[in-house]
Amino acid sequence: MKRLLGALLAVQVALAAQPGLAADAAWEPWQKITGIIDVDGPRTDGSLIVAGSAALYLVDPSGKVTPFARGPGGYRDDAGTEAYLAMSPGGTVSAAGCSFTPDDTFLLRLHIPIGINRVSASGDESGSFANLTGVTTLNGIAFDTTGSFDRRLLVSGRSGSKTVIFAIDCNGDVKVITRSAPVLEGGLAVAPSTFGAFGGALIAPDELSGKIYAITAAGAVRVVAKPSLKVGADIGVESVGFVPAGFITRGGAAYYPDRLSPGSPHPGSNSLLRLTSAQLGAAGVHDGDLFAATEGGALVVAVRCAASCTTIPVVAATKAHGEGHIAFTVAPAPPTPTPPRIDATDPNSALRLGGAIAIGALVVVALIAAVATLRRRRR
């Protein structure tokens, strides 16, 4: 009976220690980067790609910042603007019969001709990838990582009071998804299939209304959520991203650019902000949740959608000035144990395997005998 009571008490303590929804997760100003405006990745080498003012940088897992694509063929466009970027995960566009090259970086080109620039994975080559017409500016970019848009590059642009959503394949050919989406701006993301009724849709924020929208490959638009956050230009929801699989269990970190904005109520710091998976797990965040961050204060909520959607507060407002995307890194999965093999040419191989099986069987028999003895004593 004492053992049973002890076990029940241990379970009660464990349940009481489960993550709450009001944990004080706080952004850490991790690395200083001049003119920081956006982040994506990680690349295949584990580093993040960061956009500054007309400049690119790589940030390795240790936090070392290295200028990137600064040679003769490098990137130097649109200083001081919100030229957001998206890193290629290497998906194949079936309809185009081609694939994007992993680690190539694509950036909004905000000067005429408006369109997209591509920077090669090595950083040695930069140039125009596609021109986009019928818009006055561009304000969002993300890759389809689920296949709903055939792995294309998705870009949003302003046309009057509406938003145009473009889908660009690996040959640079452009398809219009819709020309009548509501006003959108900021870091975009495509929802995983686990995100309730919105799985596979492009998720986009509107800082003016505070609404978060889902846009399908057919151009249909629905409201995912309207978190209880401040709204308005340079204040409301700026960025969305999805917590990747394995993030909470294996460990990792979330990253968000904090742009220096002198004179703003949220002046920023020119830093790449960071949150650990331990902090987010303690705040009640799960793998697959939508992470939504505001521009003014870098306040964060998590949105979880199944049959319906719920919103979880994660990070309180600060003096940060958030911009661009939210990026995540995940620790690698542990190696899978390799089962023993029987080498037909080695007579001792079978003996070793048989010995291991015999030892395992003896352990099981011993456990059964111990349980039987305990039962006899209790009688």
N, C-alpha and C positions, 0 to 999 in steps of 0.2 A: 504493500500500500504506500509506504514511504517513497519507493521508487516511482510509483505512478504519480503521486503528488508532485514529486520533483520534476518529472517530465512535463506535467501540465503547467507548472510554474515557468519552466524554460520556454514552452511554446507561447505562454502569455507575454513574457518579456520580449521574445522575438517579434511578436505581432505589434507590440507597443513601439518597437524600434523601427517599424516600417516607415518609408519616406512619407513626409507630410507634404502639403501643398503650399506651405508658407515659408519654406526654407530660404535663408538669406543668401542666395547665390549672387555673386558680384563679379562683374567684368574685371579682369586684370589687364592693365595697359602693358602688353607683353613686349612688343618691339616698336621702336620709333622708326617711321618711314616717311620721308618728306612727301607732302602732297598726296597721301594715301587716299584712294577713292574706291577701290574694289579688291576682292580676293576670290580665288577659286582654287580647285585642286582637291586632293593632292595629285601631283604628277606621278608617273611611274617610278621616279626616284624618291618619292616620299615628300618632296618639297611642295610648298604652296606657291602659286603665281600671284603676284600683287601688282596692282596698277597704282602708280603715283601720277604726278602731273607730267604728261608727255613722257613717261618713263615706266619701265617694267622692272620688277625685282623678283628673285627667288628667295624663299625663306625655308631653310631646311628644318628638320624636326628638332634640332638643338636650339633654333632661334637665330642662326647665322643668316644675315641679310646680304645678298649678292646682287649687284646690278646685272640685268639681263637684257639681251638684244640691244646692246649699245654700240655695236660695231657699225661698219659702213652700210650694211643692209638692215640695220635695226629699226626700232620703233621710236618715233619722236612727235607724234601727232596730238593735236587738240589739248594744248596746255591749259590747265585751270578749268577744264570742263568735266562733266560727268560721263566720261567715255568708259562705260562699263565693259567688262570682259566676260568671256566664257571659255573654259578649257575643254578641248575635245577629249571625250572618253574613248574615242575610236570606234564608234558604231557604224554599222553597214546600212546604207539606205537602199533597200531592195529595189524600189521603183527606178532608181538611178543607176543601179549596177556598179556602185562604187562605195568606198568607205572613207570616213574621216581618219586622218592620221592621229594616233594618240599623242597627246601633249601639245598639239598645235593650239595656239591661242587666237581667239577671234574677238575683235574690239569694235564697239560702235564708232563709226566715222561721222563726226558731227559737223564737219565743214562740207561744202559743196565739191563734188557730188556726194550727197548723203548716202551712206551705205555701211559696209563691213570691211574692216581690214583683217588680214591674216598674218600672224607671226609664226614662223616655223618652230618646231619643237626644239631645234638647236639654237634658235634666236638669230640665225645668220641671214634670214630672209623675211622681209616684211613688205606688204603691198595690198592692193585692193583685191577683195575676194568677190564682192557683189555690190551693185548699186541698187538702192531702194527708192522707188518713186511714189508720189502721191502722199507724202508726209512732209511736215515742216521740220521735224526733229525726231530723233530716236531716244528711247528712254528705258529699254529693258532688253535683256538677252539671256538665253539659257539653252542648254542642249536637252533634247528629248532622250531620257535615259531608260524609258520603259518600252518604247516601240509604238506607242499610240499615234505618234506623228511620223512614223517610219524613220526614227533616229535622226531627224533633221535638226538644224539649228533654228531656234525660234527667236524672233525679234519683234519688239513692240515699238510703234511710232505714233506720233500725234498727227491727227488730221482734223483741224477745227476742234469741235467738242467731242470727237470720237477718237478711238484708238484702232490702228490697223495692226493685225498680227500676221507677220510673214513667217513662212517656213522655207528654209534654204537647204538644198541638198549639197552633197560633197563635191559636185561639179560647179557649184555657185548658181545653179538655177533656182529661181524664186517662185514660190507659190503663195498666194494670199489665202489665209484661213478665214479672216473676216475683216471687214472695213468698218464695223459698227460696234466694236467693243466699247465699254465705258472707259472713262479716263483712268489710266493706269500709270504707274511709274515705280521704278526701283528694281531690286533683286527679284528675279522670277525663278520658279522651280516647277518641275513636272512631278506630280504626285505618284507615289508607288501604288501598286495594285491593292495594297492593304488599306488604303485611305478611304474606306467606305464607298459611298456612291460617287466620289470624286477621283477614284483611282485612275491614273493615266491622263488626267486633265492638266493643262497648264494653270498653275496657281499664281495669281498676280495681285498685288496690293494697290489700294488707292488711298493715299495719305490724306486727301481732302475729305472723303466721306468716312474713312476708317474701315471700309468694307474690304474683305478679301474675296476675290472672285475665282471661279474655276471656268476655264475655256476649253471646250472639247475640240477634237480634230475636225469636227463638222462646223465649228464656229458658234455653237450654242454657249450661252453664258449663264452661270448660276452663282448665287452668293453662297460662299462656304460659311463665313462667320463675320460678325461685326463685334470684335472685342471691345470691352469698355476701356478705351484708351483715348487720349487727347487726339483731336483731328486738326488738319490744317496744313498748309504749305510749310515744308521744312520741319514739321512736327510729327505728323501721323505715321502710320505703318509704312515703312520704307522697304523692308526686306523680308523674304520668306526662304525657308530651306527645310529639308526633311532630315530628321535624325536617322542616320543609316543603321542597317542591321549590324548587331554586334557592338554597337557603341557603348551601351550601358554595361553589358556583361564583360566585354574584353577591355574596355577603357579607350579613351581618346580625348579629343578637345574640339570645341567650337570656336570659330574665329569671326570677327566682325570689324570692318574698318571704322576708325574714329577720325573723321576729317577735321583738321584745324579750321575753325570758322570764327575769326575775330569779330567781336561785336554782337554775336548771337547769344541768346539766353543759354544756349548749349554750345560753348566755344570750342569743344573738342580738343584734341591733343596731338594729332598726327601720329596715332598709334594703331597697331594691330591689336585689338582686344582679344582676350582668350577666356574661355570657361572650360573647366574640366568635366569629364563625364561623371566623376564622383559628385560634384556640385549639382549637376543637372539631375542625376539619379535621386539625390536627396530632396530635390524640389518636386519630385513626382513625375519627371519626364521619362517616357518610354521610347524604345526604338520605334520608328515609323511615325512619330508625332510631327506635326507641322510646327516649326519654330518661326515665330513672327516677331520682328524687332522694329521699334520706332526709330525715326530719324532724330527727333528731339529727345535726348536722354538715353537712347539705346535700351529702353525698357523692353522686356521680353515676356511674351506669353507663349504657351504651347497649346496647340489645337489638336484634339484627338477625335477622329471621325470613324464611327462604325455604322450602326443603324441611325444614330444622330451624332452631333458634334458637341464636344464640351471644351471649355477653355480653362487653362490652368495658369495662374500667375507664376512667373519664374524669376525674373530679375526686376528690381525696382529701378526707377529713373535715376540717372546720374547727370553729370555735366557733359557727357559724350555727345557727339554729333555723328550718328550712324549714317553710313552710305553703302551702296552696292549690295553685294551678296553676303550670305552667311555660308562659311565653308566648314566642313567637318573632317577630322582625321580619326581613323580607327586603328587600334593596335592589331597586329597580324594575329590570325587564329593560331592556336598551338598546333604543332605537328601531330598528325594522326599516327598512333602506334602501328608499327608494321607487324603483322602476325608472323610467327615462326614458319619457316619453309622446310619441307623435307627434300633433301638433296638425294636423288636416287643413286648417285655415285658415292655417297658418303654413308657407310653403314651406321655410323654413330649419330647421324642426323635424326633418324627415326627414334633411336634410343633416347636422345635428349628430349624430343617432343613427347615421347611416351612417358618419360620421367616427370615432365612438367604436369602432364595430365594426371598421372598417378598421385602426385603431391596435392594437386587441387582436389582430387576425389577424397583423399585422406582428411583434408581440412573440412570438407563438407560433412563427412561421417563423424568427425570429432564434434562439430557443432551440433549435429542432431543428437548425439549421445549426451552432450552437456545439457541440452534442453530437456531430454527425457529424465535425466537425473534430478534436475530442479523440480520437475512435475511430481516425481515420486516423493521427494522430500516434503513438498507442500501437502501431500495427502497424509 
